[in-house]
Structure formats: C-alpha cells, structure tokens
Amino acid sequence: MQEKNYSLEAILASVSSYKKPVAKKRLIFDQSALGGISSKWVIAFFWALPVVEYAGIFNPLVFGMLGIAQAIIFYIVFLSMLMIMIIALGFINNHKVIRQITPSWKQYFPDNELGWVLASGATPYKDFFKHYSAALNQNLQGEALQDALHTAFNTMQEQNKALYEAMKNQSSRVA
C-alpha cells in the first residue's frame, strides 16, 4: 500500500491544537486532518463509557439482582477496567497517527526526529511548540512555514547542543 503524503499543516494540526496565540501538543492526536476520526469524537467516546457503565449497572433490573453493595463493587471494578481501556485506546490512536505522519514528516524535515518533537521529556526540541506558535502568529503557511520551522530546529539544536549530540550519539548506538 502506498503511503499518503500529508501537508505540513495537516501533520502539525493532527498533533497540536492552536488557539491564538499558543499552539500546544494534543493529548489525544487528531486523525481528522489525515482523513480519520476527530479527536473530539474519541474524547466524547471516552467520557461516555463511564456513563454507559453506570446506566448498565444501576438500572432497575440489574440493580435489583445485584443489590447496593455488589452494584457499587461491580461499578468500581469495571471502572478500573475502563480506565485501562481508555489509556490503551489513547496509546493506539496516538501511535497510529505517528505511523501515518512519519513518512511525510521525513520529507519535510529529514534530519529532525518526530519523536523528539512530540516527547514530553527533555529533548533538544522542547521549545518546538513555542516556535510553531510564533510562526502561526505570523500567518506563515506552506514553504514559509517550513523554512521558519527549519530555522527554529537549527536554533534549538544550537541552544541545546550538548543534549542534541548526546541523543544523536545514543540513537546511532541503538540503530
């Protein structure tokens, strides 16, 4: 199957949200920019699960069979299972989006790791979303946005040179 080429705007819209003047990394990546389901529907589904469970356990028929103590215990046990399921589905969703956009990302920024941009820990690109926000506030799109982000990557690499070199050496040892 041939991989789709996504625009830089679609890639960044899937992993970030922008409310003037700040762009932030999404907790649940959005597939709608890539032709999939919106993250709003995924989040709505996650919020609906405990409500559906409550309706299933505390309806008059089931509640009458279980009694109050067992109904509460069932609710707590199933709620913990739902929490595990929500974490797993969020993980699967995010990794599916990353798999989809990585080939296109490598076309735009072959020397910059997408994983480093999206990482929550210390990376040379920890300020990426600040630079991306600045570019969006200047209404940059297409080539201008790509050039601004390329310059931002170079700036971040210079600012975090020691960390960049250490992570580059570590990734070359692993590969």
ZAMARNU-58182 format. One record per residue (C-alpha): residue number from 1; residue in one letter; z, y, x. Coordinates in steps of 0.5 Angstrom, whole numbers. Each point is the difference from the previous one (the first is absolute). Layout:
N
+-----+------+-------+-------+-------+
! seq ! type !    pz !    py !    px !
+-----+------+-------+-------+-------+
! NUM !    A !     Z !     Y !     X !
...
+-----+------+-------+-------+-------+
***
This chain:
175
+-----+------+-------+-------+-------+
! seq ! type !    pz !    py !    px !
+-----+------+-------+-------+-------+
!   1 !    M !     0 !     0 !     0 !
!   2 !    Q !    -2 !     7 !     3 !
!   3 !    E !     6 !     5 !     0 !
!   4 !    K !    -1 !     6 !    -3 !
!   5 !    N !     0 !     7 !     4 !
!   6 !    Y !     5 !     5 !    -3 !
!   7 !    S !     0 !     7 !     1 !
!   8 !    L !     6 !     3 !     4 !
!   9 !    E !     2 !     4 !    -6 !
!  10 !    A !     0 !    -7 !    -4 !
!  11 !    I !     4 !    -3 !     6 !
!  12 !    L !     5 !     5 !     0 !
!  13 !    A !     1 !     1 !    -8 !
!  14 !    S !     2 !    -7 !     0 !
!  15 !    V !     6 !     0 !     5 !
!  16 !    S !     2 !     7 !    -1 !
!  17 !    S !     2 !     5 !    -6 !
!  18 !    Y !    -2 !     7 !     0 !
!  19 !    K !     4 !     6 !    -4 !
!  20 !    K !    -1 !     6 !     3 !
!  21 !    P !     2 !     2 !     6 !
!  22 !    V !     2 !    -7 !     2 !
!  23 !    A !    -3 !    -7 !     1 !
!  24 !    K !     5 !    -6 !     0 !
!  25 !    K !    -1 !    -7 !     1 !
!  26 !    R !     0 !    -4 !    -6 !
!  27 !    L !     5 !    -6 !    -1 !
!  28 !    I !    -5 !    -4 !    -4 !
!  29 !    F !    -7 !     1 !     2 !
!  30 !    D !    -5 !     2 !    -5 !
!  31 !    Q !    -6 !    -4 !    -1 !
!  32 !    S !    -4 !     5 !    -5 !
!  33 !    A !    -3 !     3 !     6 !
!  34 !    L !    -3 !    -6 !     2 !
!  35 !    G !    -2 !    -3 !    -7 !
!  36 !    G !     6 !    -3 !    -2 !
!  37 !    I !     6 !     1 !    -4 !
!  38 !    S !     4 !     6 !     0 !
!  39 !    S !     7 !     0 !     4 !
!  40 !    K !     3 !     4 !    -7 !
!  41 !    W !    -2 !    -7 !    -4 !
!  42 !    V !     3 !    -4 !     6 !
!  43 !    I !     7 !     4 !    -1 !
!  44 !    A !    -1 !     0 !    -7 !
!  45 !    F !     0 !    -7 !     0 !
!  46 !    F !     6 !    -1 !     5 !
!  47 !    W !     4 !     5 !    -5 !
!  48 !    A !    -2 !    -4 !    -6 !
!  49 !    L !     2 !    -7 !     3 !
!  50 !    P !     8 !     1 !    -1 !
!  51 !    V !    -1 !     3 !    -7 !
!  52 !    V !    -4 !    -6 !    -2 !
!  53 !    E !     5 !    -5 !     3 !
!  54 !    Y !     6 !     4 !    -4 !
!  55 !    A !    -4 !    -1 !    -6 !
!  56 !    G !    -2 !    -7 !     1 !
!  57 !    I !     8 !    -2 !     2 !
!  58 !    F !     3 !     5 !    -5 !
!  59 !    N !    -4 !    -1 !    -6 !
!  60 !    P !     4 !    -3 !    -6 !
!  61 !    L !    -3 !    -7 !     0 !
!  62 !    V !     1 !    -1 !     8 !
!  63 !    F !     7 !     4 !     0 !
!  64 !    G !     3 !    -5 !    -6 !
!  65 !    M !    -2 !    -6 !     4 !
!  66 !    L !     3 !     2 !     7 !
!  67 !    G !     6 !     5 !    -2 !
!  68 !    I !     2 !     6 !     3 !
!  69 !    A !     2 !    -3 !     7 !
!  70 !    Q !    -6 !    -4 !     1 !
!  71 !    A !    -4 !     5 !    -2 !
!  72 !    I !     3 !     5 !     5 !
!  73 !    I !    -1 !    -5 !     5 !
!  74 !    F !    -7 !    -2 !    -1 !
!  75 !    Y !    -2 !     7 !     0 !
!  76 !    I !     4 !     1 !     7 !
!  77 !    V !    -4 !    -6 !     3 !
!  78 !    F !    -6 !     2 !    -3 !
!  79 !    L !     0 !     7 !     2 !
!  80 !    S !     1 !    -2 !     7 !
!  81 !    M !    -6 !    -5 !     0 !
!  82 !    L !    -4 !     6 !    -3 !
!  83 !    M !     2 !     5 !     6 !
!  84 !    I !    -2 !    -5 !     5 !
!  85 !    M !    -7 !    -1 !    -4 !
!  86 !    I !    -1 !     8 !     0 !
!  87 !    I !     1 !     0 !     7 !
!  88 !    A !    -4 !    -6 !     1 !
!  89 !    L !    -6 !     3 !    -4 !
!  90 !    G !     1 !     7 !     3 !
!  91 !    F !    -1 !    -3 !     7 !
!  92 !    I !    -6 !    -4 !    -2 !
!  93 !    N !    -3 !     6 !    -3 !
!  94 !    N !     1 !     5 !     6 !
!  95 !    H !    -3 !    -6 !     5 !
!  96 !    K !    -6 !    -1 !    -5 !
!  97 !    V !    -1 !     8 !     0 !
!  98 !    I !     1 !     0 !     8 !
!  99 !    R !    -5 !    -6 !     1 !
! 100 !    Q !    -5 !     4 !    -4 !
! 101 !    I !     0 !     6 !     3 !
! 102 !    T !     1 !    -2 !     7 !
! 103 !    P !    -7 !    -1 !     2 !
! 104 !    S !    -2 !     7 !    -3 !
! 105 !    W !     5 !     3 !     4 !
! 106 !    K !    -2 !    -3 !     6 !
! 107 !    Q !    -7 !     3 !    -1 !
! 108 !    Y !     3 !     7 !     0 !
! 109 !    F !     6 !    -1 !     5 !
! 110 !    P !    -2 !    -6 !     4 !
! 111 !    D !     6 !     2 !     6 !
! 112 !    N !     5 !     1 !    -6 !
! 113 !    E !     4 !    -6 !    -3 !
! 114 !    L !     1 !     1 !    -7 !
! 115 !    G !     7 !    -4 !     0 !
! 116 !    W !     3 !     5 !     5 !
! 117 !    V !    -2 !     6 !    -5 !
! 118 !    L !     3 !    -4 !    -6 !
! 119 !    A !     6 !    -2 !     4 !
! 120 !    S !     7 !     2 !    -2 !
! 121 !    G !     3 !     0 !     6 !
! 122 !    A !    -1 !     3 !     7 !
! 123 !    T !    -8 !     1 !     2 !
! 124 !    P !    -4 !     5 !     3 !
! 125 !    Y !    -3 !     2 !    -7 !
! 126 !    K !     7 !     1 !    -3 !
! 127 !    D !    -3 !     7 !    -2 !
! 128 !    F !    -6 !    -2 !    -3 !
! 129 !    F !     1 !     2 !    -7 !
! 130 !    K !     2 !     7 !     3 !
! 131 !    H !    -7 !     1 !     3 !
! 132 !    Y !    -3 !    -3 !    -6 !
! 133 !    S !     4 !     5 !    -5 !
! 134 !    A !    -3 !     5 !     5 !
! 135 !    A !    -7 !    -2 !    -1 !
! 136 !    L !     0 !    -1 !    -7 !
! 137 !    N !     3 !     7 !    -1 !
! 138 !    Q !    -6 !     3 !     4 !
! 139 !    N !    -4 !    -4 !    -5 !
! 140 !    L !    -3 !    -4 !     5 !
! 141 !    Q !    -5 !    -6 !    -2 !
! 142 !    G !    -5 !    -5 !     3 !
! 143 !    E !    -2 !     2 !     7 !
! 144 !    A !     5 !     6 !     1 !
! 145 !    L !     6 !    -4 !    -3 !
! 146 !    Q !    -2 !    -6 !     5 !
! 147 !    D !     0 !     5 !     6 !
! 148 !    A !     6 !     3 !    -2 !
! 149 !    L !     4 !    -7 !     0 !
! 150 !    H !    -4 !    -2 !     6 !
! 151 !    T !     3 !     6 !     4 !
! 152 !    A !     7 !    -1 !    -4 !
! 153 !    F !     0 !    -7 !     3 !
! 154 !    N !    -1 !     3 !     7 !
! 155 !    T !     5 !     5 !    -1 !
! 156 !    M !     5 !    -6 !    -2 !
! 157 !    Q !    -2 !    -4 !     6 !
! 158 !    E !     2 !     5 !     5 !
! 159 !    Q !     6 !     2 !    -4 !
! 160 !    N !     3 !    -7 !     0 !
! 161 !    K !    -4 !    -2 !     7 !
! 162 !    A !     6 !    -5 !     2 !
! 163 !    L !     0 !    -3 !    -6 !
! 164 !    Y !    -7 !    -1 !    -1 !
! 165 !    E !    -1 !    -3 !     7 !
! 166 !    A !     6 !    -5 !    -2 !
! 167 !    M !    -3 !    -2 !    -6 !
! 168 !    K !    -7 !    -1 !     2 !
! 169 !    N !     2 !    -4 !     6 !
! 170 !    Q !     4 !    -4 !    -5 !
! 171 !    S !    -6 !    -1 !    -4 !
! 172 !    S !    -4 !    -2 !     5 !
! 173 !    R !     5 !    -5 !     3 !
! 174 !    V !     1 !    -3 !    -7 !
! 175 !    A !    -8 !    -1 !    -1 !
+-----+------+-------+-------+-------+
***
